[in-house]
């Protein structure tokens, strides 16, 4: 969708909004309020939330529609920490459109059906085809170095979230019973982060952007990279079925606006990261880790078959936790609105591939970044003038998950220098390659200087 972005800085966005849940009737002089629930700090939903809001694209679409119809459209944005309260408000008829992760989306579908307020998955925001959006972290210097070390330990997560799903699956693959062999603490992300710092939990399993934020701040180190599961994770947009049927054109306006916000993020990734950072208080370097040109998250509204298949594989995990019953995923997914919003471009969007896993350097005072084919090339550039580096990113040598270069675990193997997100992944490589050894980031820089 190639439109020239027009940022609306309208004072009306700050005025009190009337109506709720889009219930006002259309007609001359009437006002229709569309309520959107989003998660500002869950930054791979930004194209349907934080970034979209700051750009004003949805308001632009509705202003044009209002002129044609003689109706005043207003948008009410509601910010939440997780998907659960968005679902609660949607099933109460108070939110029309919401964005959340794959596991919460299934709970959204279940609650909607149970409470006779059915919802539909209408688009995708950010995704990672291997599962790299979720990470298990420990405190810096922790003696825990692998999943096996979590036996008998306290692990904080948000039950029912995508990060909880990663924790459960990872433990099961390691032959650890997630219900009996660990002490799971059901906590909001911020609470869990504080618990990790205070030492009242041994590990934290969370979704974007918490693991990257804590690592960037020096408050955590990665224990498990969710991409090791090699199962897609994503966030998406859900809409109340009654709203979609009553105002299909408005929903399509939202999806067109989301597509334009996605295009803006692709064309101006640094500016987008700075915008999201300003709105959320997150460091721009952390936002860019996930949302950058070669970030952990890939953005695109298309409901890709591999993501829908992944959602079906999530159902048994939530069923075993008694959080959902049977979920008819095919009935929950409704691509008619995004297809109409995209038009002829939807087929191409379905097959669009993620950006290659490249190393990337962000220098101080620059609004663009440099990409490198290998981590070794990036290290050489950093070593030449380390004082000018704002952030350096490298892909894990095994999973491709991007991480901060100075927080990665480095392995020297002959002339090669390979980065890993976790100590266990680095150790596995060293075990399988005679002569390979782990080195510090400083040693890696010294080796190339």
TAVEN-V402865 format. One record per residue. RES is the residue in three letters. D_FIRST is the distance of its C-alpha to the first C-alpha in Angstrom with 2 decimals. Layout:
res:RES d_first:D_FIRST
res:RES d_first:D_FIRST
This chain:
res:UNK d_first:0.00
res:UNK d_first:3.79
res:UNK d_first:6.21
res:UNK d_first:9.69
res:UNK d_first:10.90
res:UNK d_first:13.99
res:UNK d_first:16.46
res:UNK d_first:18.80
res:UNK d_first:22.23
res:UNK d_first:23.94
res:UNK d_first:27.48
res:UNK d_first:26.92
res:UNK d_first:25.18
res:UNK d_first:28.61
res:UNK d_first:30.64
res:UNK d_first:32.18
res:UNK d_first:30.07
res:UNK d_first:31.82
res:UNK d_first:31.40
res:UNK d_first:30.39
res:UNK d_first:28.09
res:UNK d_first:26.62
res:UNK d_first:30.01
res:UNK d_first:30.52
res:UNK d_first:30.53
res:UNK d_first:28.25
res:UNK d_first:30.16
res:UNK d_first:31.24
res:UNK d_first:31.73
res:UNK d_first:30.77
res:UNK d_first:28.82
res:UNK d_first:26.48
res:UNK d_first:25.94
res:UNK d_first:23.29
res:UNK d_first:24.55
res:UNK d_first:22.40
res:UNK d_first:24.28
res:UNK d_first:23.11
res:UNK d_first:24.85
res:UNK d_first:24.45
res:UNK d_first:26.35
res:UNK d_first:24.73
res:UNK d_first:22.15
res:UNK d_first:19.89
res:UNK d_first:18.92
res:UNK d_first:17.77
res:UNK d_first:14.08
res:UNK d_first:15.71
res:UNK d_first:18.72
res:UNK d_first:20.09
res:UNK d_first:17.14
res:UNK d_first:15.21
res:UNK d_first:18.54
res:UNK d_first:19.23
res:UNK d_first:16.02
res:UNK d_first:16.64
res:UNK d_first:13.14
res:UNK d_first:14.63
res:UNK d_first:17.52
res:UNK d_first:15.48
res:UNK d_first:13.96
res:UNK d_first:17.54
res:UNK d_first:19.19
res:UNK d_first:17.46
res:UNK d_first:18.43
res:UNK d_first:21.86
res:UNK d_first:22.51
res:UNK d_first:21.86
res:UNK d_first:24.02
res:UNK d_first:26.62
res:UNK d_first:26.02
res:UNK d_first:25.79
res:UNK d_first:23.27
res:UNK d_first:23.92
res:UNK d_first:22.63
res:UNK d_first:25.23
res:UNK d_first:24.29
res:UNK d_first:26.88
res:UNK d_first:27.19
res:UNK d_first:29.12
res:UNK d_first:30.36
res:UNK d_first:29.73
res:UNK d_first:28.26
res:UNK d_first:31.68
res:UNK d_first:32.01
res:UNK d_first:28.53
res:UNK d_first:29.69
res:UNK d_first:32.96
res:UNK d_first:31.34
res:UNK d_first:29.01
res:UNK d_first:32.03
res:UNK d_first:33.89
res:UNK d_first:31.30
res:UNK d_first:30.51
res:UNK d_first:26.96
res:UNK d_first:24.20
res:UNK d_first:21.42
res:UNK d_first:22.23
res:UNK d_first:21.16
res:UNK d_first:23.66
res:UNK d_first:24.66
res:UNK d_first:25.37
res:UNK d_first:29.08
res:UNK d_first:28.76
res:UNK d_first:26.22
res:UNK d_first:29.05
res:UNK d_first:31.46
res:UNK d_first:29.10
res:UNK d_first:29.16
res:UNK d_first:32.94
res:UNK d_first:33.76
res:UNK d_first:31.67
res:UNK d_first:33.58
res:UNK d_first:36.90
res:UNK d_first:36.57
res:UNK d_first:35.23
res:UNK d_first:31.92
res:UNK d_first:29.67
res:UNK d_first:26.24
res:UNK d_first:23.27
res:UNK d_first:20.90
res:UNK d_first:17.40
res:UNK d_first:15.12
res:UNK d_first:15.70
res:UNK d_first:15.42
res:UNK d_first:17.33
res:UNK d_first:19.55
res:UNK d_first:22.15
res:UNK d_first:23.26
res:UNK d_first:26.84
res:UNK d_first:27.37
res:UNK d_first:27.47
res:UNK d_first:26.18
res:UNK d_first:29.76
res:UNK d_first:32.90
res:UNK d_first:36.61
res:UNK d_first:38.33
res:UNK d_first:41.94
res:UNK d_first:43.74
res:UNK d_first:44.21
res:UNK d_first:47.29
res:UNK d_first:47.42
res:UNK d_first:49.63
res:UNK d_first:47.19
res:UNK d_first:45.50
res:UNK d_first:44.33
res:UNK d_first:43.52
res:UNK d_first:47.15
res:UNK d_first:48.27
res:UNK d_first:46.69
res:UNK d_first:49.48
res:UNK d_first:51.34
res:UNK d_first:48.98
res:UNK d_first:47.04
res:UNK d_first:43.26
res:UNK d_first:41.02
res:UNK d_first:37.76
res:UNK d_first:35.99
res:UNK d_first:37.16
res:UNK d_first:34.46
res:UNK d_first:31.71
res:UNK d_first:29.78
res:UNK d_first:32.12
res:UNK d_first:35.09
res:UNK d_first:33.81
res:UNK d_first:33.66
res:UNK d_first:37.17
res:UNK d_first:38.59
res:UNK d_first:37.23
res:UNK d_first:38.25
res:UNK d_first:41.73
res:UNK d_first:42.20
res:UNK d_first:41.43
res:UNK d_first:44.04
res:UNK d_first:46.52
res:UNK d_first:46.54
res:UNK d_first:46.69
res:UNK d_first:44.13
res:UNK d_first:46.37
res:UNK d_first:49.78
res:UNK d_first:49.52
res:UNK d_first:47.63
res:UNK d_first:47.80
res:UNK d_first:44.34
res:UNK d_first:43.70
res:UNK d_first:41.09
res:UNK d_first:39.70
res:UNK d_first:36.70
res:UNK d_first:34.99
res:UNK d_first:36.61
res:UNK d_first:39.96
res:UNK d_first:39.77
res:UNK d_first:38.95
res:UNK d_first:42.00
res:UNK d_first:44.11
res:UNK d_first:43.30
res:UNK d_first:44.39
res:UNK d_first:47.49
res:UNK d_first:48.46
res:UNK d_first:48.53
res:UNK d_first:46.09
res:UNK d_first:46.09
res:UNK d_first:42.42
res:UNK d_first:39.09
res:UNK d_first:36.26
res:UNK d_first:33.06
res:UNK d_first:29.29
res:UNK d_first:26.89
res:UNK d_first:27.74
res:UNK d_first:31.50
res:UNK d_first:32.73
res:UNK d_first:31.01
res:UNK d_first:32.18
res:UNK d_first:35.75
res:UNK d_first:35.87
res:UNK d_first:34.61
res:UNK d_first:37.29
res:UNK d_first:39.94
res:UNK d_first:40.58
res:UNK d_first:39.71
res:UNK d_first:39.50
res:UNK d_first:37.56
res:UNK d_first:39.69
res:UNK d_first:37.21
res:UNK d_first:33.69
res:UNK d_first:31.81
res:UNK d_first:30.22
res:UNK d_first:33.73
res:UNK d_first:33.18
res:UNK d_first:30.42
res:UNK d_first:28.84
res:UNK d_first:25.19
res:UNK d_first:24.70
res:UNK d_first:21.69
res:UNK d_first:20.82
res:UNK d_first:19.00
res:UNK d_first:18.47
res:UNK d_first:21.22
res:UNK d_first:21.89
res:UNK d_first:25.21
res:UNK d_first:25.56
res:UNK d_first:27.38
res:UNK d_first:24.71
res:UNK d_first:21.95
res:UNK d_first:24.23
res:UNK d_first:25.30
res:UNK d_first:21.97
res:UNK d_first:19.25
res:UNK d_first:17.11
res:UNK d_first:17.50
res:UNK d_first:16.52
res:UNK d_first:13.30
res:UNK d_first:12.79
res:UNK d_first:13.51
res:UNK d_first:11.08
res:UNK d_first:8.13
res:UNK d_first:9.87
res:UNK d_first:10.35
res:UNK d_first:6.84
res:UNK d_first:6.71
res:UNK d_first:10.19
res:UNK d_first:9.54
res:UNK d_first:7.56
res:UNK d_first:10.55
res:UNK d_first:12.95
res:UNK d_first:12.04
res:UNK d_first:12.39
res:UNK d_first:15.31
res:UNK d_first:17.06
res:UNK d_first:20.45
res:UNK d_first:19.54
res:UNK d_first:17.80
res:UNK d_first:21.00
res:UNK d_first:23.21
res:UNK d_first:21.54
res:UNK d_first:21.97
res:UNK d_first:25.45
res:UNK d_first:26.44
res:UNK d_first:25.45
res:UNK d_first:27.14
res:UNK d_first:30.01
res:UNK d_first:29.07
res:UNK d_first:29.62
res:UNK d_first:26.52
res:UNK d_first:27.90
res:UNK d_first:27.75
res:UNK d_first:24.20
res:UNK d_first:23.20
res:UNK d_first:25.30
res:UNK d_first:22.96
res:UNK d_first:19.57
res:UNK d_first:19.91
res:UNK d_first:18.41
res:UNK d_first:20.88
res:UNK d_first:21.66
res:UNK d_first:23.17
res:UNK d_first:20.06
res:UNK d_first:16.90
res:UNK d_first:13.85
res:UNK d_first:11.44
res:UNK d_first:11.42
res:UNK d_first:12.46
res:UNK d_first:16.15
res:UNK d_first:17.49
res:UNK d_first:20.96
res:UNK d_first:22.63
res:UNK d_first:21.74
res:UNK d_first:23.05
res:UNK d_first:26.10
res:UNK d_first:26.66
res:UNK d_first:26.70
res:UNK d_first:29.41
res:UNK d_first:31.39
res:UNK d_first:31.29
res:UNK d_first:33.15
res:UNK d_first:36.58
res:UNK d_first:36.45
res:UNK d_first:35.98
res:UNK d_first:38.51
res:UNK d_first:41.07
res:UNK d_first:40.70
res:UNK d_first:41.17
res:UNK d_first:37.97
res:UNK d_first:36.58
res:UNK d_first:38.13
res:UNK d_first:36.53
res:UNK d_first:32.77
res:UNK d_first:31.09
res:UNK d_first:27.78
res:UNK d_first:26.53
res:UNK d_first:27.27
res:UNK d_first:25.66
res:UNK d_first:22.27
res:UNK d_first:20.35
res:UNK d_first:16.94
res:UNK d_first:16.90
res:UNK d_first:14.97
res:UNK d_first:12.04
res:UNK d_first:12.09
res:UNK d_first:12.03
res:UNK d_first:9.29
res:UNK d_first:6.93
res:UNK d_first:8.98
res:UNK d_first:9.69
res:UNK d_first:7.28
res:UNK d_first:9.53
res:UNK d_first:12.42
res:UNK d_first:11.00
res:UNK d_first:9.99
res:UNK d_first:13.60
res:UNK d_first:15.17
res:UNK d_first:13.51
res:UNK d_first:16.64
res:UNK d_first:17.66
res:UNK d_first:18.41
res:UNK d_first:22.05
res:UNK d_first:24.79
res:UNK d_first:25.84
res:UNK d_first:28.19
res:UNK d_first:26.93
res:UNK d_first:28.90
res:UNK d_first:28.22
res:UNK d_first:30.90
res:UNK d_first:32.30
res:UNK d_first:31.05
res:UNK d_first:27.93
res:UNK d_first:24.29
res:UNK d_first:23.26
res:UNK d_first:24.66
res:UNK d_first:26.35
res:UNK d_first:25.78
res:UNK d_first:28.70
res:UNK d_first:29.15
res:UNK d_first:32.13
res:UNK d_first:33.59
res:UNK d_first:36.64
res:UNK d_first:34.81
res:UNK d_first:33.45
res:UNK d_first:36.98
res:UNK d_first:38.43
res:UNK d_first:36.11
res:UNK d_first:36.92
res:UNK d_first:40.61
res:UNK d_first:40.64
res:UNK d_first:39.83
res:UNK d_first:39.46
res:UNK d_first:39.86
res:UNK d_first:36.50
res:UNK d_first:34.48
res:UNK d_first:32.40
res:UNK d_first:31.08
res:UNK d_first:31.20
res:UNK d_first:29.37
res:UNK d_first:30.45
res:UNK d_first:29.56
res:UNK d_first:32.35
res:UNK d_first:34.16
res:UNK d_first:34.19
res:UNK d_first:31.15
res:UNK d_first:28.66
res:UNK d_first:28.28
res:UNK d_first:27.81
res:UNK d_first:30.65
res:UNK d_first:32.27
res:UNK d_first:34.45
res:UNK d_first:37.40
res:UNK d_first:37.23
res:UNK d_first:36.89
res:UNK d_first:39.99
res:UNK d_first:40.74
res:UNK d_first:42.70
res:UNK d_first:44.52
res:UNK d_first:45.08
res:UNK d_first:46.90
res:UNK d_first:44.68
res:UNK d_first:41.57
res:UNK d_first:40.31
res:UNK d_first:38.15
res:UNK d_first:36.46
res:UNK d_first:36.44
res:UNK d_first:35.21
res:UNK d_first:38.52
res:UNK d_first:42.18
res:UNK d_first:42.59
res:UNK d_first:39.96
res:UNK d_first:41.64
res:UNK d_first:45.03
res:UNK d_first:43.99
res:UNK d_first:42.95
res:UNK d_first:46.20
res:UNK d_first:48.24
res:UNK d_first:46.82
res:UNK d_first:47.16
res:UNK d_first:50.66
res:UNK d_first:50.93
res:UNK d_first:47.63
res:UNK d_first:47.97
res:UNK d_first:45.99
res:UNK d_first:45.95
res:UNK d_first:44.90
res:UNK d_first:41.97
res:UNK d_first:44.56
res:UNK d_first:46.28
res:UNK d_first:43.07
res:UNK d_first:42.48
res:UNK d_first:46.14
res:UNK d_first:45.94
res:UNK d_first:43.33
res:UNK d_first:44.83
